[in-house]
Amino acid sequence: MTSAPRSSPLALTVLSLLAYRPLHPYGIQRLIKQWGKDQVVNVSQRASLYRTIERLHSAGLIAVRETGRDQLYPERTVYELTAAGRETAHSWMLEMLGTPRQEYPEFPAALSYLMLLEPEEIAEALGRRADALERSLASAEAARQAQQQSGLPRIVSLEDEYLHTMAAAELRWVRSVLTDLREGRLAWSPEELLARAADMEAAEGTG
């Protein structure tokens, strides 16, 4: 047994699904998609799922329940959650819920260097993002209504509610930036930026 692997959304998902019942890797991937959890964990690459399972198994957080083979499928290893895995999943969940973590998504990184683009390019790109967010919100609203009609309790889809709220807030912000761009309230010049950068470097050099 090795030390426990670092927490990750995919590792937590594997442990949580095995708390539901023993599963083989394909069954885990299928449940992730059936339950809509592929909105919060990336399982587009099956290799990443298998690597995560291997790490959890090496750490003793999951164990082999059985290995079977039939005429329709290749050999499949069924895994089950261990006591250590259950305890680790509980600890990870409390940590993820209670402690904001510094993450580095692409969008803020691109925003930090917008001055390299022309205003028209920025407006076009942000316009496409706004359109995509609108489509995503419409799809999320349809899913929310379907969930309500199904009679399932709210607790099973809180992640969808959170993602919808965050997307709606982002859309409002993107629209406000687009408005400021088009109405001239968000403006800059390369000369001004270079001068400010030179002043900051000079101040640091004399500090």
C-alpha positions, -999 to +999 in steps of 0.1 A: +000+000+000+013+035-009+003+068+005-031+082-004-032+099-037-040+136-040-077+144-041-092+152-075-128+154-088-123+122-107-108+103-078-136+115-055-162+104-081-147+069-084-148+065-046-183+078-043-197+056-071-180+025-055-198+035-023-230+030-042-220-006-053-190-025-067-183-016-103-159-023-132-142+007-149-167+007-178-196+007-153-181+036-135-178+056-167-213+047-177-228+058-144-209+091-145-226+098-178-260+084-169-261+105-137-249+136-155-217+138-134-197+143-166-206+180-162-182+182-132-156+155-139-137+149-172-141+113-184-137+120-221-103+102-220-109+066-206-071+064-199-074+090-172-101+070-155-080+038-156-049+057-142-070+071-114-084+036-105-048+022-105-037+049-081-066+044-058-060+006-059-023+010-051-032+032-022-056+006-008-086+028-011-103+004-034-099-034-038-106-060-064-139-077-058-138-101-087-125-106-122-149-120-148-150-128-185-178-138-208-182-141-246-194-106-251-168-086-232-131-089-224-119-096-189-134-071-165-121-063-130-148-053-105-137-030-077-152-023-043-146+005-018-124-003+012-129+012+047-098+034+041-114+045+008-147+054+025-128+075+051-107+092+025-137+101+004-154+116+035-123+136+043-119+148+007-155+159+004-154+180+036-121+196+024-135+204-011-167+218+003-152+239+030-119+252+016-117+274-016-088+262-037-068+284-061-074+270-095-061+282-129-088+281-155-081+293-191-106+322-192-090+344-165-055+337-180-067+350-214-084+380-198-051+390-181-035+396-216-064+412-235-042+442-242-025+422-269-057+421-290-076+448-308-110+459-292-129+445-322-112+411-317-121+411-280-157+420-287-160+393-313-145+366-290-165+377-260-197+378-282-191+341-291-186+333-254-219+350-245-237+331-272-222+298-259-232+307-223-267+314-234-270+280-251-256+263-220-280+281-197-310+271-219-298+235-218-293+236-180-328+251-175-343+223-195-324+198-174-335+215-142-371+213-152-368+177-161-352+170-127-380+187-109-406+167-128-388+135-120-395+140-083-358+135-074-347+154-043-327+186-048-296+172-031-288+150-061-284+179-085-269+207-064-239+207-087-262+216-117-277+244-097-243+258-088-230+255-124-262+273-137-257+301-111-220+306-120-228+305-158-255+331-154-232+354-134-205+350-160-229+358-188-240+390-170-204+400-165-194+393-202-223+413-214-213+442-192-177+441-206-191+440-241-212+471-234-183+490-219-162+481-250-188+492-275-196+524-256-159+534-251-158+530-213-132+503-216-103+518-236-065+517-236-035+525-257-003+505-261+018+536-254+000+541-220+005+505-210+042+505-220+047+537-200+030+522-169+050+490-172+083+511-174+073+531-144+066+500-124+099+484-133+118+516-125+100+518-091+110+482-083+146+489-093+149+517-069+131+500-041 
